[in-house]
Amino acid sequence: MSLPLDDRGLLLGDGLFETLLVIDGEPVWWAAHMARLRRGCAALRLPEPTEDEALAAARQALTTAAASPRAALRLTWTAGSGGRGLDRPPLLAPRLLASLAPAPRPTGLLRLATVSVRRNAGSPTSRHKTLAYLDNVLARREAQAAGADEAVMLNTDGDVACAAAANIFWVEDGELFTPALDCGVLDGLTRAAVMDRAAVLGVAVREVRAGRAVLGHAEAVFLTNSLIGLRPATTLDERPLKRPPLLDALAEALP
């Protein structure tokens, strides 16, 4: 599908997206991704795509793209065309786009750097996968300029929030910590799966509001999202980090 120049997703970031892991042609956690997309639509006051629409777009992308045993399926839902400036037209006609790309499991070092770009904890969009991702783009670029692979973002209150494209966890004294959702954090599906797995293992998980200093004495730090699963960091701001056996036990529950 071509995208008209007056599409609100293109001009204003007015829309949402979901990125699903596809393994051997099958999307992982389809229902959970669709449920999160619906929650985002409610927050942005957008009509929801129907299940049939989403499935048809996904199947078309899976059929027409080159086959890959591990791939990323992106569904993009824009507010459609119309309206002058910020105002939406009285009747919205949203657009659904789907694309597929190879997504091999990442390997090698994961070096993290704390960046100056802040997550806006007060924004209602910070907890949803909107099309307005420029802060995340800038955060990743700043981290890479510092010789790292990924950014650690604080929020506007100075609390640890997330990576540019992932949730963040850390381990200290056998306990597992992750930023609370009200830090301006996306309710990640892999984040939730890791927390469920931790409960099965009898590992305490604390959702906290905490400043950058807590990471200075963390034993381990790792990132999670649908494509990378659970990925341990090797360094944070050039400080070496450990990889305790707990991380491998947590990752066992992930695709």
Buried (B, 14 or more C-beta within 10 A) or exposed (E): EEEEEEBBBBBBBBBBBBBBBBEEEEBBBBEBBBEBBBBBBEBBEBEBBEEEBBBBBBEEBBEEBEEBEBBBBBBBBBBBBBBEEEEBEEEBEBBBBBBBBEBEEEEEEBBBBBBEBBBBBEBEBBBBBBBBBEBBEBBBBBBBEBEBBBBBBBBBBBBBBBBBBBBBBBBBEEEBBBBBBBBBBBEBBBBBBBBEBBEEEEBEBEBBBBEBEBBEEBBBBBBBBBBBBBBBBBBBBEEEBEBEEBBEBBBEBBE
